[in-house]
Amino acid sequence: MTSKKWAFEDFEEGAVLDIGSKTVTAEEIIEFATQFDAQPMHLDEEAGKASILGGLAASGWHSCCMFMRMMCDGFLLDSTSQGSPGIAYARWKKPVLAGDTLTGSTVIVAKRESSSRPNLGLVTCRHELRNQKNEVVLELENTGMFLKREVAQ
């Protein structure tokens, strides 16, 4: 028996999980961009304003990383997660600007037992991050692998 709150059996199709909120700062946008995506609109407020993004904007990859942290804190770290075979898609719908407050949610789309590993189940999730205007800024879908409660150690 596992002491983790979330095992394969605990995910119900159609359930919506709140993964919390986060306010994005200019400093973290610039720090991430400096290391990983050094395009001008991610490094400089004036360059961001001059771009189609309308201000200092987080890299889409930074948005994905912020989402991942929110999902970890929301439920993944208290689960029997064994990782993921990948994502089906990620879409950057609107710019994430300095000062935005992001709120995340996860919908359980489907689940199935693994045909090759009897102790494992696969859970397909659709995720969204919304800004303070309730606009979707990021949507993605992935399948996660979770141990079953009866066999988890």
Long-range contacts (C-beta under 8 A, 24 or more apart in sequence): 1-149, 1-150, 1-152, 2-80, 2-147, 2-149, 2-152, 2-153, 4-78, 4-79, 4-80, 4-152, 5-75, 5-78, 5-79, 6-75, 6-76, 6-78, 6-79, 6-80, 6-81, 6-146, 7-79, 7-80, 7-146, 7-147, 7-148, 7-149, 7-152, 8-80, 8-111, 8-113, 8-120, 8-121, 8-123, 8-146, 8-147, 8-148, 8-149, 9-121, 9-148, 9-149, 10-149, 11-108, 11-111, 11-123, 11-146, 12-108, 13-108, 13-109, 13-110, 13-111, 14-107, 14-108, 15-107, 15-108, 16-105, 16-106, 16-107, 16-108, 17-74, 17-75, 17-105, 17-106, 17-107, 17-108, 18-74, 18-104, 18-105, 19-70, 19-71, 19-73, 19-74, 19-75, 19-104, 19-105, 19-106, 19-127, 20-70, 20-73, 20-74, 20-103, 20-104, 21-101, 21-102, 21-103, 21-104, 22-66, 22-69, 22-70, 22-101, 22-102, 23-99, 23-100, 23-101, 23-102, 24-58, 24-66, 24-96, 24-97, 24-98, 24-99, 24-100, 24-101, 24-102, 25-98, 25-99, 26-56, 26-98, 26-99, 28-62, 29-56, 29-57, 29-58, 29-59, 29-62, 29-98, 30-56, 32-58, 32-59, 32-61, 32-62, 32-65, 33-58, 33-59, 33-62, 36-61, 36-62, 37-61, 37-62, 45-98, 48-97, 53-95, 53-97, 54-95, 54-97, 55-95, 55-97, 55-98, 56-97, 56-98, 57-95, 57-96, 57-97, 57-98, 58-95, 58-96, 58-97, 58-98, 60-90, 60-92, 60-138, 62-96, 63-92, 63-96, 63-129, 63-137, 63-138, 64-90, 64-138, 64-140, 66-96, 66-102, 66-129, 67-104, 67-127, 67-129, 67-138, 67-140, 70-102, 70-104, 70-129, 71-104, 71-106, 71-127, 74-104, 74-106, 75-106, 76-144, 79-146, 80-146, 80-147, 80-148, 80-149, 80-152, 81-144, 81-145, 81-146, 82-120, 82-145, 82-146, 82-147, 83-144, 83-145, 84-142, 84-143, 84-144, 84-145, 85-143, 85-145, 86-142, 86-143, 87-140, 87-141, 87-142, 88-124, 88-140, 88-141, 88-142, 88-143, 89-139, 89-140, 89-141, 90-138, 90-139, 90-140, 91-138, 91-139, 91-140, 92-137, 92-138, 93-135, 93-136, 93-137, 93-138, 93-139, 94-131, 94-135, 94-136, 94-137, 95-137, 96-129, 96-131, 96-137, 96-138, 100-131, 100-132, 100-137, 101-131, 101-132, 102-129, 102-130, 102-131, 102-137, 103-129, 103-130, 104-128, 104-129, 104-130, 105-130, 109-141, 113-148, 114-145, 118-148, 118-151, 119-147, 119-148, 119-151, 119-152, 120-145, 120-146, 120-147, 120-148, 121-145, 121-146, 121-147, 121-148, 122-146
